[in-house]
Amino acid sequence: MEENKTILGILSSTIGEYLSVRTDDFKKNIVTGLSVGFSRILAVLVITLVLLVVLGVFAFAFIVLIGEEIGSLSGAAFIVAGVYIIAAIILILLRKRLFVNMFTNLFSGIIEEESPSDNWKTLLLMFVKNLRGNLDLLVAKAKNKKTYHQDQK
């Protein structure tokens, strides 16, 4: 009866260790995925901000350049605004191909990205080896007790 308690104790401690390792690994993967995702979002925001500033400077330069050519700054501003409206219409028509698919691939890549510690087979193999080693040790102790008791008789 004592052997069964010991086997159950070893089994429960090994399962506890395995679950603890899996929980820690899961937490680490979540933190890694979130940090990669937020860093990519931040990078996209910074790049977008820089591009908007550059676009504004070029828009102003084109307004001045076209305004000098046609003699009217307000007419040049309307021409540049028309170009922006056409670009916006094109972006709206192609939004699924340009933006939705791009962000879908970006975030699915974060989720599906494998790390060396994400290999559950390795963790399961460690669990089984640890359990097997503990059970072998327990069996050896039980055999030693039997031989000790037989020697006493």
C-alpha positions as CSV (number, residue, x, y, z in Angstrom):
1,M,0.0,0.0,0.0
2,E,2.9,2.3,0.8
3,E,4.3,1.7,-2.7
4,N,1.1,2.8,-4.3
5,K,1.1,6.0,-2.3
6,T,4.7,6.7,-3.3
7,I,3.9,6.0,-7.0
8,L,0.9,8.3,-6.8
9,G,3.1,10.9,-5.1
10,I,5.8,10.7,-7.7
11,L,3.2,10.8,-10.5
12,S,1.4,13.8,-9.1
13,S,4.6,15.7,-8.5
14,T,5.8,14.9,-12.0
15,I,2.5,16.0,-13.5
16,G,2.6,19.1,-11.4
17,E,6.1,19.9,-12.6
18,Y,5.1,19.3,-16.2
19,L,2.0,21.6,-15.9
20,S,4.1,24.2,-14.3
21,V,6.6,24.1,-17.2
22,R,3.8,24.2,-19.7
23,T,2.2,27.2,-18.0
24,D,5.4,29.1,-17.8
25,D,6.1,28.3,-21.5
26,F,2.6,29.5,-22.4
27,K,3.0,32.7,-20.5
28,K,6.4,33.4,-22.1
29,N,4.9,32.8,-25.6
30,I,2.0,35.1,-24.9
31,V,4.4,37.9,-23.7
32,T,6.7,37.3,-26.7
33,G,3.8,37.4,-29.2
34,L,2.3,40.5,-27.7
35,S,5.6,42.3,-27.6
36,V,6.3,41.4,-31.2
37,G,2.7,42.5,-32.2
38,F,2.9,45.8,-30.4
39,S,6.3,46.6,-31.7
40,R,5.1,45.9,-35.3
41,I,2.1,48.1,-34.7
42,L,4.3,50.9,-33.3
43,A,6.7,50.6,-36.2
44,V,3.8,50.9,-38.7
45,L,2.5,53.9,-36.8
46,V,5.9,55.7,-36.8
47,I,6.4,54.9,-40.5
48,T,2.9,56.1,-41.3
49,L,3.5,59.4,-39.4
50,V,6.8,60.0,-41.2
51,L,5.2,59.3,-44.6
52,L,2.3,61.6,-43.8
53,V,4.8,64.5,-43.0
54,V,6.8,63.8,-46.1
55,L,3.5,63.7,-48.2
56,G,2.4,67.0,-46.7
57,V,5.7,68.7,-47.6
58,F,5.6,67.3,-51.1
59,A,1.9,68.4,-51.4
60,F,2.9,71.9,-50.4
61,A,5.8,72.0,-52.8
62,F,3.6,70.8,-55.6
63,I,0.9,73.4,-54.8
64,V,3.6,76.1,-55.0
65,L,5.1,74.7,-58.2
66,I,1.8,74.2,-60.0
67,G,0.5,77.6,-58.6
68,E,3.4,79.4,-60.2
69,E,2.8,77.6,-63.5
70,I,-0.9,78.3,-63.7
71,G,-0.8,81.6,-61.8
72,S,-3.3,80.6,-59.0
73,L,-2.3,78.9,-55.7
74,S,-6.0,78.1,-55.0
75,G,-6.3,76.3,-58.4
76,A,-3.1,74.4,-57.7
77,A,-4.5,73.4,-54.3
78,F,-7.6,72.0,-55.9
79,I,-5.6,70.1,-58.4
80,V,-3.5,68.5,-55.7
81,A,-6.6,67.8,-53.7
82,G,-8.1,66.1,-56.8
83,V,-5.0,63.9,-57.0
84,Y,-5.4,63.0,-53.3
85,I,-9.1,62.2,-53.8
86,I,-8.2,59.9,-56.7
87,A,-5.5,58.2,-54.6
88,A,-8.0,57.7,-51.8
89,I,-10.6,56.1,-54.1
90,I,-7.9,53.7,-55.4
91,L,-6.9,52.8,-51.8
92,I,-10.5,52.3,-50.8
93,L,-11.1,50.0,-53.8
94,L,-7.9,48.0,-53.1
95,R,-8.2,48.1,-49.3
96,K,-8.8,44.4,-48.9
97,R,-5.8,43.3,-50.9
98,L,-3.6,46.0,-49.5
99,F,-4.5,46.3,-45.8
100,V,-6.7,43.5,-44.6
101,N,-4.6,40.7,-46.1
102,M,-1.4,42.3,-45.0
103,F,-2.5,42.6,-41.3
104,T,-4.0,39.1,-41.4
105,N,-0.7,37.7,-42.6
106,L,1.2,39.9,-40.0
107,F,-0.8,38.7,-37.0
108,S,-1.2,35.1,-38.1
109,G,2.6,35.1,-38.5
110,I,2.9,36.2,-34.9
111,I,0.5,33.5,-33.7
112,E,2.0,30.7,-35.7
113,E,5.6,31.7,-35.1
114,E,7.4,28.8,-33.5
115,S,10.0,29.2,-30.8
116,P,12.3,26.5,-29.5
117,S,10.4,26.3,-26.3
118,D,7.1,25.9,-28.1
119,N,7.8,22.3,-28.9
120,W,5.3,20.4,-26.8
121,K,6.7,17.0,-27.9
122,T,10.0,17.8,-26.3
123,L,8.2,18.8,-23.1
124,L,6.1,15.6,-23.1
125,L,9.2,13.5,-23.7
126,M,10.9,15.2,-20.7
127,F,7.8,14.4,-18.7
128,V,7.8,10.8,-19.6
129,K,11.5,10.4,-19.1
130,N,11.3,12.0,-15.6
131,L,8.3,9.8,-14.7
132,R,10.0,6.7,-16.0
133,G,13.2,7.5,-14.0
134,N,11.2,8.1,-10.9
135,L,9.2,4.8,-11.3
136,D,12.5,2.9,-12.0
137,L,13.9,4.3,-8.8
138,L,10.8,3.3,-6.9
139,V,10.8,-0.2,-8.3
140,A,14.5,-0.6,-7.4
141,K,13.7,0.5,-3.8
142,A,10.8,-2.0,-3.7
143,K,13.1,-4.8,-4.8
144,N,15.6,-3.8,-2.2
145,K,13.0,-3.9,0.5
146,K,11.8,-7.4,-0.6
147,T,15.3,-8.8,-0.6
148,Y,15.9,-7.2,2.8
149,H,12.7,-8.7,4.2
150,Q,13.5,-12.1,2.7
151,D,17.0,-12.0,4.2
152,Q,15.4,-11.2,7.6
153,K,13.2,-14.3,7.5
